[in-house]
């Protein structure tokens, strides 16, 4: 019996378990890489914040700082980038003048945040924002307090996404062995083809997981993933067709001589 025939005879609950395992592996792979990097980035921002930015206090929807204004944040030679803080009474009227020469930038005024991206200008009122103080110590404290909650929500979001995405992948990949079997007059139900596609998902998910674990992410990683996925599905379809041919061809033995 070929490997593929063994797969299609396996109980469907096994493949539900395989799908769940793939979902968990894919989600863990992303979070295991992204969460430590996000934490390290936020902690670096916290460590450097006081050196480059003033302490910002937002109270009752009004921002203020204890430094001379307007405060121009260092952009390290990037002329097309600007970030200015001007919480004086007339700061909002000067916001567009500050951003006139910049392609990308932001101005924190007394009661709003004005952003510019090329020609797209938006104003975000501070009304409704809870009272807060932004400095190195607060950023570090918020990171340590809220990052675990963000990671837990990331699990929920990513599991939901992969449940949809990988289920859709299986539905599409199952068409390959299904139509290949029909082309060679081999009996194969679509439900059995789904089992083949689910089993074929395991190797690319494991390779993707290893890429993430060893921090080997690359631009074409999705090509590697789908290339492996399609390759294993085609191999499984070929194994099914080949085993069907061997099963149908059974040469008759000669009768014993008397």
KOLMAR-365119 format. One record per residue (C-alpha): x, y, z. Coordinates in steps of 0.02 Angstrom, whole numbers. Each point is the difference from the previous one (the first is absolute). Layout:
<pts>
+--------+--------+--------+
!   east !  north !     up !
+--------+--------+--------+
!      X !      Y !      Z !
...
+--------+--------+--------+
</pts>
This chain:
<pts>
+--------+--------+--------+
!   east !  north !     up !
+--------+--------+--------+
!      0 !      0 !      0 !
!     68 !    172 !    -48 !
!     26 !    137 !    129 !
!   -139 !    105 !    -77 !
!   -125 !   -143 !     10 !
!     44 !    -19 !    183 !
!    -34 !    187 !     23 !
!   -172 !     -5 !    -82 !
!    -51 !   -150 !    108 !
!     47 !     90 !    162 !
!   -142 !     65 !    110 !
!    -51 !    182 !    -36 !
!     25 !     51 !    183 !
!    187 !    -28 !    -23 !
!      4 !    134 !   -134 !
!    -98 !    121 !    108 !
!    137 !    -25 !    128 !
!    133 !     29 !   -133 !
!    -85 !    163 !    -53 !
!     -9 !     59 !    181 !
!    184 !    -43 !     25 !
!     46 !     98 !   -157 !
!    -99 !    150 !     62 !
!     88 !     -3 !    168 !
!    172 !    -25 !    -79 !
!    -24 !    144 !   -124 !
!    -65 !    117 !    136 !
!    137 !    -45 !    124 !
!    131 !     22 !   -136 !
!    -52 !    180 !    -31 !
!    -24 !     48 !    182 !
!    161 !    -83 !     57 !
!     95 !    109 !   -123 !
!   -102 !    161 !      7 !
!    -35 !     17 !    187 !
!    183 !      5 !     60 !
!     46 !    120 !   -141 !
!   -147 !    114 !     42 !
!     48 !     -2 !    184 !
!    183 !     37 !    -39 !
!    -50 !    144 !   -116 !
!   -116 !     78 !    129 !
!    131 !    -15 !    136 !
!    129 !     82 !   -114 !
!   -124 !    141 !    -33 !
!    -27 !     16 !    187 !
!    187 !      9 !     33 !
!     27 !    134 !   -133 !
!   -159 !    101 !     24 !
!     61 !    122 !    131 !
!    157 !     37 !   -101 !
!    -96 !     60 !   -154 !
!   -176 !     46 !     57 !
!    -75 !    100 !    141 !
!   -121 !    -70 !    126 !
!   -175 !     19 !    -71 !
!   -149 !     17 !    115 !
!   -178 !    -20 !    -63 !
!   -133 !     53 !    123 !
!   -184 !     32 !    -36 !
!     35 !    -11 !   -186 !
!    137 !    132 !      6 !
!    185 !    -34 !    -33 !
!    145 !     92 !     79 !
!    189 !    -12 !     19 !
!    127 !     86 !    114 !
!    122 !     49 !   -137 !
!     22 !    152 !   -110 !
!   -124 !     -3 !   -144 !
!    -12 !    -32 !   -142 !
!    102 !   -158 !     32 !
!     75 !    -74 !   -157 !
!     36 !   -186 !     17 !
!    166 !    -57 !    -72 !
!    -26 !    -85 !   -170 !
!    184 !    -45 !    -25 !
!     20 !     89 !   -167 !
!   -165 !    -55 !    -78 !
!    -58 !    161 !    -81 !
!   -167 !    -70 !    -59 !
!    -46 !    -55 !    177 !
!    -61 !    117 !    138 !
!    -67 !    -24 !    175 !
!    -40 !    156 !    100 !
!    -80 !     30 !    169 !
!    -85 !    167 !     29 !
!   -131 !     -4 !    137 !
!    -14 !    189 !     16 !
!   -167 !     84 !    -26 !
!     37 !     45 !   -181 !
!     96 !   -158 !    -42 !
!   -144 !    -76 !    -98 !
!     -1 !    149 !   -118 !
!    184 !    -27 !    -39 !
!    -12 !   -188 !    -29 !
!    -15 !     13 !   -189 !
!    146 !    121 !     -9 !
!    109 !   -126 !     93 !
!    -48 !   -139 !   -122 !
!      9 !    106 !   -159 !
!    172 !    -63 !    -54 !
!    -18 !   -178 !     64 !
!    -68 !   -148 !    -98 !
!    -34 !   -100 !    158 !
!    -22 !     72 !    173 !
!   -105 !     37 !    152 !
!    -36 !    146 !    115 !
!    -62 !    -25 !    176 !
!   -101 !    152 !     47 !
!    -92 !     44 !    159 !
!   -157 !    -98 !    -44 !
!     38 !   -104 !   -156 !
!    128 !    -99 !    -98 !
!     21 !     61 !   -179 !
!     81 !   -125 !   -120 !
!     58 !     15 !   -179 !
!     41 !   -139 !   -123 !
!     43 !     74 !   -169 !
!   -158 !    102 !    -35 !
!   -111 !    -94 !    123 !
!    -27 !    108 !    155 !
!   -100 !    -60 !    149 !
!    -45 !     74 !    169 !
!    -29 !   -114 !    150 !
!    -78 !     90 !    150 !
!     67 !    -45 !    172 !
!   -175 !      9 !     72 !
!    -45 !   -166 !     80 !
!    179 !    -57 !     24 !
!     27 !    -54 !    181 !
!    119 !    103 !    105 !
!    178 !    -61 !    -24 !
!    182 !     46 !     16 !
!    125 !    -52 !   -134 !
!    181 !    -23 !     53 !
!    127 !   -141 !      9 !
!    -63 !    -72 !    163 !
!   -183 !      1 !    -56 !
!     39 !    -82 !   -168 !
!     98 !   -138 !     87 !
!   -139 !    -26 !    128 !
!   -136 !     -4 !   -134 !
!    102 !   -122 !   -104 !
!     20 !   -120 !    145 !
!   -183 !     17 !     51 !
!    -91 !     -7 !   -167 !
!    111 !   -102 !   -116 !
!    -57 !   -167 !     75 !
!   -181 !     52 !    -33 !
!     44 !     48 !   -179 !
!     83 !   -170 !    -26 !
!   -155 !    -90 !     63 !
!   -110 !     98 !   -120 !
!    126 !    -35 !   -138 !
!    -27 !   -186 !     30 !
!   -188 !     21 !    -23 !
!     17 !    108 !   -156 !
!    133 !   -108 !    -83 !
!    -89 !   -163 !     38 !
!   -158 !     70 !    -78 !
!     96 !     61 !   -152 !
!     92 !   -165 !    -26 !
!   -161 !    -99 !     24 !
!    -73 !     93 !   -148 !
!    160 !      9 !   -105 !
!     59 !   -179 !     21 !
!   -174 !    -72 !    -19 !
!    -13 !     94 !   -165 !
!    171 !    -64 !    -51 !
!    -54 !   -180 !     34 !
!   -161 !     24 !    -98 !
!     98 !     65 !   -151 !
!    144 !   -124 !     11 !
!   -122 !   -145 !     10 !
!    -53 !     37 !   -179 !
!    171 !    -58 !    -64 !
!    -12 !   -185 !     50 !
!   -188 !      1 !    -30 !
!     13 !     49 !   -184 !
!    162 !    -98 !    -24 !
!    -90 !   -158 !     58 !
!   -145 !     33 !   -117 !
!    120 !     26 !   -145 !
!     71 !   -175 !     30 !
!   -171 !    -79 !     37 !
!     47 !    -29 !    182 !
!   -141 !      5 !    126 !
!     29 !    141 !    125 !
!   -133 !     96 !     95 !
!     26 !    185 !     38 !
!     -6 !    -38 !    186 !
!    145 !   -122 !    -24 !
!     92 !    132 !   -101 !
!    -20 !    118 !    148 !
!     90 !   -127 !    108 !
!    145 !     -3 !   -123 !
!     12 !    190 !     -3 !
!     -5 !      8 !    191 !
!    141 !   -127 !     17 !
!    101 !     92 !   -134 !
!    -11 !    161 !    102 !
!    107 !    -70 !    142 !
!    173 !      9 !    -84 !
!    -15 !    183 !    -59 !
!    -68 !     53 !    170 !
!    148 !    -84 !     87 !
!    124 !     82 !   -120 !
!    -86 !    169 !     30 !
!     13 !    -31 !    186 !
!    187 !    -37 !    -13 !
!     26 !    158 !   -103 !
!    -80 !    101 !    139 !
!     89 !    -91 !    142 !
!    172 !     29 !    -76 !
!    -48 !    176 !    -57 !
!     23 !    -45 !   -184 !
!   -150 !     95 !    -66 !
!     26 !     56 !   -178 !
!    -98 !     94 !   -132 !
!    -41 !   -159 !    -97 !
!    -47 !   -107 !    151 !
!   -181 !     -9 !    -57 !
!     62 !    -67 !   -168 !
!     96 !   -137 !     92 !
!   -156 !    -38 !    103 !
!   -119 !    -17 !   -146 !
!    132 !    -84 !   -108 !
!     19 !   -137 !    131 !
!   -187 !    -10 !     25 !
!    -37 !    -23 !   -186 !
!    148 !   -118 !    -19 !
!    -59 !   -117 !    137 !
!   -179 !      2 !    -65 !
!     62 !    -47 !   -174 !
!    110 !   -138 !     72 !
!   -149 !    -68 !     97 !
!   -109 !      4 !   -157 !
!    136 !    -93 !    -97 !
!     16 !   -130 !    137 !
!   -189 !    -27 !     -2 !
!     -6 !    -22 !   -190 !
!    152 !   -114 !      0 !
!    -67 !   -111 !    139 !
!   -168 !     -9 !    -88 !
!     87 !    -60 !   -159 !
!     97 !   -133 !     95 !
!   -159 !    -58 !     85 !
!    -93 !    -15 !   -166 !
!    143 !    -91 !    -87 !
!     12 !   -172 !     79 !
!     73 !   -127 !   -124 !
!    -83 !   -172 !      5 !
!    111 !   -141 !     57 !
!     17 !   -152 !   -110 !
!    -93 !   -157 !     56 !
!    114 !   -130 !     77 !
!     64 !   -136 !   -119 !
!    -61 !   -174 !     32 !
+--------+--------+--------+
</pts>
